[in-house]
Amino acid sequence: IEQYRLVMAEKVLLEQTLNGSIQVLTELLELVEPKLFGRAKRVRDRARAMARMLEWDSRWEIEIAALLSQIGIVTMPADTLAKRNARQVLSKAEEQLLQSLPEISHRLIKHIPRLESVGDIILYSTKNFDGSGLPESSKARHEIPRGARLLRLLNDLLEAEDEGASTILALERMRNRQGWYDPEL
């Protein structure tokens, strides 16, 4: 009984530490980029609903990945973020820096124990289903983590909606992008 109590106390401590770490990171993101964090919460909510509908076992992974997918933004220069937010033309170097956001976020997240799978979801969240896109790797189709495939779809959907497209119109445009999205999703 005493051993069980010790194991349970350690489990609770680890869960609280993990939850606290995630809370700190999300609050940091909210301070740096409130609008982006609001969008991350919308992605998380839709990902949660889809994962529930699809009866995924590890829904927590996709929810955390959605919230933390943009955490690398804290490493970006303020002037680059300002230009991006104002929809100004970015230099090639600035574009490349912003394209590396999933890799930067992955590097930050992978140091948290038990979030390795979350880091992988984030890393591949801009990879197309057919294997094109970033990061450059040979992974394609079902080799790409399913959470990443879902984030790819939801991020593009929300981006189109944020630009004024209706959900129906956004989905129609996305259907025309051959090889970008997992057809099952």
C-alpha positions in Angstrom: 0.0 0.0 0.0 2.8 2.4 0.8 4.6 1.6 -2.5 1.3 2.3 -4.3 1.0 5.6 -2.5 4.5 6.6 -3.5 4.0 5.7 -7.1 0.7 7.6 -7.2 2.2 10.6 -5.6 5.1 10.6 -8.1 2.6 10.3 -11.0 0.6 13.2 -9.7 3.8 15.3 -9.3 4.9 14.5 -12.8 1.4 15.3 -14.3 1.4 18.6 -12.4 4.9 19.4 -13.5 4.0 18.7 -17.1 0.7 20.6 -17.0 2.5 23.5 -15.3 5.2 23.5 -18.0 2.6 23.6 -20.7 0.7 26.4 -19.0 3.9 28.5 -18.7 4.7 28.0 -22.4 1.2 28.8 -23.6 1.2 32.0 -21.4 4.5 33.0 -22.8 3.1 32.6 -26.4 0.0 34.5 -25.4 2.2 37.4 -24.1 4.4 37.5 -27.3 1.6 37.0 -29.9 -1.9 37.2 -28.4 -3.6 36.9 -31.8 -1.5 33.9 -32.8 -2.3 32.2 -29.5 -6.0 32.8 -29.9 -5.8 31.1 -33.3 -3.8 28.2 -31.7 -6.7 27.8 -29.2 -9.2 27.7 -32.1 -7.0 25.0 -33.8 -6.9 23.1 -30.5 -10.7 23.2 -30.2 -11.3 21.9 -33.7 -8.5 19.3 -33.3 -10.1 18.1 -30.1 -13.5 17.8 -31.8 -12.1 15.9 -34.8 -10.0 13.6 -32.7 -13.0 12.8 -30.5 -15.1 12.2 -33.6 -12.4 9.9 -35.1 -12.1 8.2 -31.7 -8.3 8.8 -31.4 -6.8 7.4 -28.2 -4.1 10.0 -27.6 -6.2 13.2 -28.0 -4.1 15.0 -25.5 -1.1 15.0 -27.9 -2.9 16.8 -30.7 -4.4 19.3 -28.3 -1.0 20.2 -26.8 0.7 20.2 -30.2 -2.0 22.7 -31.4 -1.3 25.0 -28.5 2.5 24.8 -28.6 3.0 24.6 -32.4 3.9 28.3 -32.6 6.0 28.5 -29.5 9.1 29.1 -31.7 7.7 32.5 -32.4 9.4 33.7 -29.2 12.8 33.3 -31.1 11.7 35.5 -34.0 13.0 39.1 -34.4 10.4 41.7 -33.4 10.7 43.5 -36.7 10.1 40.3 -38.7 6.9 39.6 -36.7 5.7 43.2 -37.2 6.2 43.0 -40.9 4.4 39.6 -41.1 1.5 40.9 -39.0 1.2 44.0 -41.2 1.3 41.7 -44.2 4.3 43.5 -45.6 6.7 42.0 -48.1 9.3 39.9 -46.3 12.9 39.3 -47.4 13.9 35.9 -48.5 15.8 35.4 -45.2 12.7 36.5 -43.2 10.5 34.1 -45.1 13.0 31.2 -44.5 13.1 32.1 -40.8 9.3 31.9 -40.5 9.2 28.7 -42.5 11.6 27.2 -39.9 9.1 27.8 -37.1 7.9 24.2 -36.8 11.6 23.0 -36.6 12.3 25.7 -33.9 9.2 24.8 -32.0 10.1 21.1 -32.2 13.6 21.8 -30.8 12.1 23.7 -27.9 9.4 21.0 -27.1 11.6 17.9 -27.5 13.4 18.8 -24.3 10.3 18.2 -22.2 10.0 14.5 -21.2 7.1 12.6 -22.6 6.4 15.3 -25.2 8.5 13.7 -28.0 5.4 12.7 -29.9 4.0 16.2 -29.6 7.3 17.6 -30.9 7.0 15.3 -33.9 3.5 16.5 -34.6 4.7 20.0 -34.5 7.7 19.3 -36.7 5.6 17.8 -39.5 2.6 20.1 -39.2 3.5 21.9 -42.5 4.4 18.8 -44.4 2.1 17.8 -47.3 0.5 14.4 -47.3 2.4 13.5 -50.5 5.7 14.2 -48.8 6.4 17.6 -50.4 6.9 20.6 -48.2 8.9 21.1 -45.0 10.7 19.6 -43.3 12.7 18.0 -46.0 12.5 14.3 -45.4 11.4 11.2 -47.1 8.3 10.9 -44.8 5.0 10.8 -46.7 1.5 9.7 -46.3 0.9 7.6 -43.2 4.6 8.0 -42.1 3.7 11.6 -41.2 2.2 11.6 -37.7 -1.6 11.7 -38.0 -1.7 14.6 -35.6 0.6 16.6 -37.9 -1.7 15.7 -40.8 -4.7 17.1 -38.9 -2.8 20.2 -37.9 -1.9 20.8 -41.5 -5.5 20.7 -42.5 -6.9 22.8 -39.7 -4.2 25.5 -39.9 -4.9 26.0 -43.6 -8.6 26.0 -43.0 -8.4 28.6 -40.3 -6.0 30.7 -42.4 -8.5 30.8 -45.2 -11.4 31.6 -42.8 -9.3 34.4 -41.3 -8.8 35.8 -44.7 -12.6 36.0 -45.1 -13.5 32.8 -46.9 -16.5 30.8 -45.7 -15.8 27.3 -44.3 -17.4 25.8 -47.4 -15.3 27.9 -49.8 -12.1 27.2 -47.9 -12.7 23.5 -48.0 -13.5 23.7 -51.7 -10.2 25.4 -52.3 -8.4 22.9 -50.2 -9.9 20.0 -52.1 -8.2 21.3 -55.2 -4.7 21.1 -53.6 -3.7 17.7 -54.8 -1.5 15.8 -52.4 -1.6 18.4 -49.6 -4.0 16.7 -47.2 -4.8 13.3 -45.9 -7.9 12.3 -47.8 -9.3 10.4 -44.8 -9.3 13.6 -42.8 
